[in-house]
Amino acid sequence: MSQNYRATIQYDGSRFCGWQKQKSHPTVQADLERAIQKITSERTLVIGSGRTDSGVHAEGQVANFVLDHTIHPSKLLRAVNAVLPHAIRVVHLSKVGADFHAQFSAKQKIYWYRLWNAPVMHPFWRNFALHVPQKLDLDAMHRAAHHLVGDHNFRAFAAASTTATTLERKIAFSRFTRSGALTVYQVAADGFLHHMVRNIVGTLLLIGKGKLAAAAMRQILQSRDRQQAGPRAPAHGLTLKRVIY
């Protein structure tokens, strides 16, 4: 009798070309499927809550997969981690009902974008935070970020090549926290468009540097014009923090 499993996964995305399998490029999904097949001799599809881009990290990615034969989750977790590359770890594994789907069952996702805001970059954070040496106006950035809360059309912050059927998303919170030089943009929504968070961060950085007023965020959002928003922020500062079901 087949069994559906739910996995919580953490990974350092630095060496991967994103989550989704690709020919001739290392991806998180491909490494997970290979590891499971090596342990179980079964080929299975590992379904993630969503795709993360090349270089993006995860602390709470969720996936599910089905096996023809039931294996105790704790035994399978240890075995899979033993053969996965060190940059990927399954931190929790459990049996779930056949109706659980990592993508379609998700209610909300939380992303963090980390900035190291100091003249000198901390070497421990170089792969996980964007270095911004100049002082940022964090109050203006926080005010601008708050304009995004609620139901909106996010065309202005979507990738130009997006194929999404709807550009409406509901943001639950959009805020900044700071601890020393480490500044974190935290955003939660019922879903995100391709490059949406990175495009938002790029715009917020222009505001923090005094190149745009905080009120410009509302105007850009209402314009639905990608050309009015800021440049896309680099991938390495972005982490999928949590998926809520």
C-alpha positions, -999 to +999 in steps of 0.1 A: +000+000+000+014+034-010+023+060+016+025+098+013+053+115+032+057+152+042+092+165+045+106+198+059+138+207+041+166+231+046+192+240+020+220+263+011+210+273-024+245+287-033+255+257-055+221+248-069+203+261-100+171+264-080+146+238-067+132+223-099+149+196-119+169+206-149+190+188-174+227+190-167+223+214-137+223+206-100+190+212-083+175+205-049+146+184-062+169+162-083+193+155-054+163+146-031+149+122-057+182+105-062+187+101-025+153+086-020+158+062-049+192+051-036+177+043-002+144+027-013+151+016-049+119+035-059+117+064-083+094+091-070+085+127-076+093+151-048+068+179-049+079+212-033+056+239-019+070+261-047+101+267-068+130+287-054+153+303-079+190+296-085+209+307-054+179+311-031+180+293+002+154+276+024+150+270+061+115+257+059+107+243+024+080+216+025+077+188+001+058+155-003+064+123-021+047+089-023+064+055-019+050+021-028+063+006+005+060+021+039+092+029+058+092+044+093+098+082+090+127+084+115+145+055+097+140+071+063+150+105+075+184+092+088+191+072+057+182+100+033+204+126+051+233+101+051+234+102+013+223+138+006+250+164-001+258+185+030+240+215+015+206+198+019+190+184+050+156+169+057+149+182+092+115+166+097+096+137+080+062+123+087+034+102+072+005+122+059-028+114+041-031+109+004-048+143+001-018+163+013-001+182-015+029+204-006+020+230-032-018+230-034-024+225+004-002+255+013-020+285+028+008+310+033+045+313+027+070+335+046+102+348+030+131+366+046+156+388+027+187+395+047+208+426+044+242+432+061+241+469+065+276+479+076+308+492+059+325+458+061+308+426+052+308+398+078+324+368+062+300+343+078+270+360+061+285+365+027+265+337+011+232+345+029+229+383+031+233+412+006+261+436+016+248+472+017+277+493+030+259+527+030+235+537+058+199+530+051+168+549+061+151+520+078+121+540+089+113+550+053+118+514+042+094+501+069+068+527+059+071+517+023+069+480+030+037+485+049+020+499+017+021+463+004-001+448+031-035+436+019-049+423-015-032+439-045-023+433-081+015+428-080+022+431-118+048+459-110+069+435-090+065+403-111+090+390-136+083+403-171+082+366-182+056+356-156+030+331-168+008+333-137-029+333-145-036+359-118-014+386-104-035+392-073-018+382-040-027+389-004+002+400+018-003+394+056+027+413+068+056+432+052+082+446+077+118+450+087+137+439+118+172+448+127+198+433+150+231+451+148+242+452+112+218+424+102+186+438+087+158+415+076+129+421+054+101+397+064+071+391+041+042+367+043+016+361+016-008+335+002+015+332-027+043+349-046+049+357-082+082+349-099+109+373-087+083+392-066+102+394-033+135+403-050+119+430-070+102+444-039+135+444-021+153+461-050+126+489-048+129+492-010+167+496-013+162+526-035+139+541-009+164+533+019+192+550-001+170+581-006+165+577-043+128+572-039+103+585-013+085+560+008+052+570-007+065+559-041+059+523-032+021+528-033+023+546-066+045+519-081+021+492-069-009+510-084+009+516-117+012+479-124+043+488-144+075+468-139+095+496-153+087+519-124+099+494-097+135+490-087+160+464-100+158+428-089+179+422-057+204+393-058+192+358-050+217+350-022+199+372+003+166+354+000+154+325+021+121+306+022+116+307+059+083+288+065+053+274+047+020+273+066-007+248+060 
